[in-house]
């Protein structure tokens, strides 16, 4: 349990843009967060290209495709609302955290799910252009955790049902993994 009013969760293989953490604390101290979920643009290995958010479309058994909103290109640009973002780095006030479904297991399905949960509770998911983060996708020694697509499907199913979302596209996306015939 966090001892501070603000919480930042980051993957162990994520690096934050210099100065980003200080700007995040200043943002909270200014009271601009409104209890929203805060994230920043993902920076690619070339240190130039960024993705400001996820478009909520199915691709490669994930509910989200990386995208870039021009409003997030400049480091000092104004924060703006996004549909979702990768969860390698996210932040919120401790008292506004809505939590993941306690039945989630394994890897995957938090992206999109947690963002929709915030929206359903009258909150926003915001991109803070100054809060840039580099995510090391390359794993020279492979991943150290199981990445089981059946676990991911189960998590999505739990999350979608919790939020009252239609599961037809979800079921069709995972039909090959689960050994089902796709529905019309």
DABEL-V411388 format. One record per pair of residues at least 4 apart in sequence whose C-alpha atoms are under 6 Angstrom apart, sorted by the first residue. I is the first residue (numbers start at 1). J is the second residue. D is the distance in Angstrom with one decimal. If there is no record, write none. Layout:
i->I j->J d->D
i->I j->J d->D
//
This chain:
i->5 j->93 d->5.6
i->5 j->94 d->5.3
i->6 j->92 d->6.0
i->6 j->93 d->4.4
i->6 j->94 d->5.5
i->7 j->91 d->5.5
i->7 j->92 d->5.6
i->7 j->93 d->5.9
i->7 j->94 d->5.9
i->8 j->90 d->5.9
i->8 j->91 d->4.3
i->9 j->89 d->5.6
i->9 j->90 d->5.5
i->10 j->88 d->5.4
i->10 j->89 d->4.4
i->11 j->88 d->5.1
i->13 j->136 d->5.7
i->14 j->134 d->5.5
i->14 j->135 d->4.7
i->15 j->133 d->5.5
i->15 j->134 d->5.1
i->16 j->133 d->4.5
i->17 j->132 d->5.2
i->17 j->133 d->5.8
i->20 j->130 d->5.8
i->20 j->131 d->4.9
i->28 j->33 d->5.9
i->35 j->96 d->5.4
i->36 j->123 d->5.4
i->36 j->124 d->5.1
i->36 j->125 d->5.9
i->37 j->92 d->5.2
i->37 j->125 d->4.8
i->38 j->90 d->5.8
i->38 j->91 d->5.0
i->38 j->92 d->6.0
i->38 j->125 d->6.0
i->38 j->126 d->5.0
i->39 j->90 d->4.9
i->39 j->127 d->5.1
i->40 j->127 d->4.9
i->40 j->128 d->4.9
i->40 j->129 d->5.6
i->40 j->131 d->4.5
i->40 j->132 d->5.1
i->41 j->51 d->5.4
i->41 j->52 d->4.1
i->41 j->132 d->4.9
i->42 j->50 d->5.4
i->42 j->51 d->5.2
i->42 j->132 d->5.9
i->42 j->133 d->5.1
i->42 j->134 d->5.9
i->43 j->47 d->5.9
i->43 j->50 d->4.5
i->43 j->133 d->5.6
i->43 j->134 d->4.8
i->44 j->49 d->5.6
i->44 j->50 d->6.0
i->51 j->66 d->5.9
i->51 j->67 d->5.2
i->51 j->68 d->4.6
i->52 j->68 d->4.9
i->53 j->67 d->5.5
i->53 j->84 d->5.6
i->53 j->85 d->4.4
i->54 j->64 d->5.1
i->54 j->65 d->5.1
i->54 j->66 d->4.7
i->54 j->67 d->5.7
i->54 j->84 d->4.9
i->54 j->85 d->4.7
i->55 j->64 d->5.3
i->55 j->65 d->5.2
i->56 j->63 d->5.7
i->56 j->64 d->4.5
i->57 j->63 d->5.5
i->57 j->64 d->5.1
i->58 j->62 d->5.6
i->58 j->63 d->4.6
i->58 j->64 d->5.9
i->72 j->129 d->5.1
i->75 j->129 d->5.3
i->75 j->130 d->4.9
i->79 j->127 d->5.5
i->79 j->128 d->4.6
i->80 j->126 d->5.5
i->80 j->127 d->5.4
i->81 j->125 d->5.7
i->81 j->126 d->4.4
i->82 j->125 d->5.8
i->82 j->126 d->5.7
i->84 j->112 d->5.3
i->84 j->115 d->5.7
i->86 j->111 d->5.9
i->104 j->155 d->5.1
i->106 j->151 d->5.8
i->107 j->147 d->5.6
i->108 j->152 d->5.0
i->109 j->152 d->5.8
i->109 j->155 d->5.7
i->109 j->156 d->5.2
i->110 j->114 d->5.9
i->112 j->116 d->6.0
i->118 j->123 d->5.0
i->119 j->123 d->5.0
i->119 j->124 d->5.6
i->156 j->160 d->5.9
i->160 j->164 d->5.9
i->160 j->165 d->4.8
i->169 j->173 d->5.9
i->171 j->175 d->5.8
i->172 j->182 d->5.0
i->175 j->179 d->5.7
i->175 j->180 d->4.6
i->175 j->182 d->5.7
//
